[in-house]
Amino acid sequence: MTKVLDSVAKETRKIPPKYNFRKKAYIKNFAEYKKLYNESIKTPDKFWAKQAEQLDWFKKWNKVYYWNKSKLECKWFDGGKINISYNCLDRHLEKRGNKTALIWEANKGKGKKFTYKQLYKEVCKFANVLKKRGIKKGDRICFYMPMVPELAIGILACTRLGAIHSVVFGGFSPQSLKDRIDDSRAKILVTSNVNLHGDKVINMKDSVDKIINTCKSIKYVLVNKRLNIKTKMKRGRDLWLQDELKAKDIKDYCEAAKMNSEDISFILYTSGTTGKPKGVVHTTAGYLMYTYLTFKYVFDYHEEDIYWCTADIGWITGHSYIVYGPLANGATSVMFEGIPTYPNPDRFWQIVEKYKITIFYTAPTAIRALERYGDKWVKKHDLSSLRLLGSVGEPINPKAWLWYYNVVGNKKCPIVDTWWQTETGGIMVTPLPGAMDLKPGSTCFPFFGVKANVYREDGKPTRADEGGYIVVEQPWPGMLRTVYKNPERFRKTYFSNFKGGIYFAGDAAKKDKDGYFWIMGRIDDVVNVSGHRLGTSEIESALVSYKGVSESAVVPIPHPIKGNALYAFVTLKKGLKGSDELVQTLRKHVARSIGPIAKPDKIQFADSLPKTRSGKIMRRILKAIASGAEDVGNITTLANPEVVEVLKKERI
Ligand code: PRX
């Protein structure tokens, strides 16, 4: 097989959809895709009005789409009244009440299944608990949770009430949690006493306790009892979630709030180029419409499918494609608490076999990691239920693509390599699996309504195969509406690079001569490590916050499993010397400040860093040095060119 991989990696091979797949698909060929796509771009009002009929409205909209380019004001389905939780639950009760909505696979031991009826009742109860604790429409609720059903239930409860959820990935540090709680002024924090990860038991409540007394906005902490162990609880503030849900006055019915289309549904913080995370704001109708439709067409979802997305609900992928997209479609969605290598590196495949998963959506970093353990772990299991595979989060190199296709999918499952972002709400550039030939490593074509293009620096479209910036030329329903309480940052980050309301995604890309998109990675100071988007400036400020560190620069270096690893250059205050011990201390310090995912793999101490005459660190040069390049490119603009040779000599 290696031979095939090698040769294929060099050519642009096309893999057409199999007849059996195509026969059943919603969009059966390229001409059908193109026709609908053109309609969605030329007459978005008509296209989206038709699609919106598939949702349940309390009141229909007055205007499908409004866009004020100069004010950057975007509205979808304005005037409409709708509820996300109602569309994910209530409307299925009659037809799918006894169908499984959510399958929860525990890290170890027995999991749980919820039918639509059961899930609906749990969500109503959770919403009533929030109401009892004073939560009203527009209040913010923060979730810092492991992958347990209570997280999915909790966020659905928020959207039921019109409360705004802000989920913070459970792997983040207490400080990162605090920053996000404070920025959103959350009134309630929902957390868990422990987080079970493989054979590790992580005490989440202890992490919360490190900062919660300083979070002024928090009135209550709802604590999920994942394990029956001794947990410190502060009287009056900390409440066991299970006790709250069991209380006599908590009914299993709660009316869904009639939300305006443009009311905020949630905030999700993401890394940007400055140290401060951005609160990406999504609204109600457009987000629901977009996740609903992308889920249906990209995964070519049919009623009998069993769908599993391995992401964490702490990231946008989990929001859109574990919870909202699948449930809005009435699907059976699997969520998994554990890790792919526990108890063995066949855990994923065991789960696929156990639940007869038909659609499997994961990240390249997991694919690469599992590929390393060899085919035998895959082959131990009957994966014949699979009919479609998906990938998201970072570029998937053709070698990993082909392993996924050949070994996991047994050469019969199309792979949808989906490009999108926290900001886009849903999938943007992607294959439609029955409609087009796949090219390993390409994300293929824009989804309906997405006017994606690739621009040069000057805003002109690139030629075929020429790299540039990926942009979106008109709004789509799932687009972020602003950065929470920071409209200027919204404008600057996404709409200032090109004039005229052009959305700038911060990724490099190219289109080939057939019009296929190839995503080439981030162009700003944001790096992708194991599919997690991290701001290098955030890591740098964590390093500099350690006593004795005066300056630092963090750059990505290629890593076979993680995609990128982090390489940090650190300048110490005069008179101090670096040591192996300090390297370990700094790594731990970053893990504590941001989270273990942000730990630099390598740290090189440097007396000085290459800078321009205006004092800007030249990261391009550091990146080249860190990656082991001999030629680091043009250094004529450096104020201190002599440092380059020193840094090269001392590189790790
Ligand atoms: O660089 C792109 C990369 O992930 C970034 C978005 O990260 P985040 O907001 O955390 O959302 C991740 C899940 C949607 C993008 O700017 N990215 C995402 N999907 C792909 C990708 N890069 C290449 N190919 C993809 N399929």
Boltz pocket constraint, residues with backbone or C-beta under 6 A from the ligand:
constraints:
  - pocket:
      binder: B
      contacts: [[A, 270], [A, 315], [A, 316], [A, 317], [A, 391], [A, 392], [A, 393], [A, 394], [A, 395], [A, 396], [A, 417], [A, 418], [A, 419], [A, 420], [A, 421], [A, 422], [A, 423], [A, 429], [A, 443], [A, 505], [A, 506], [A, 507], [A, 519], [A, 520], [A, 521], [A, 522], [A, 528], [A, 531], [A, 532], [A, 533]]
      max_distance: 6.0
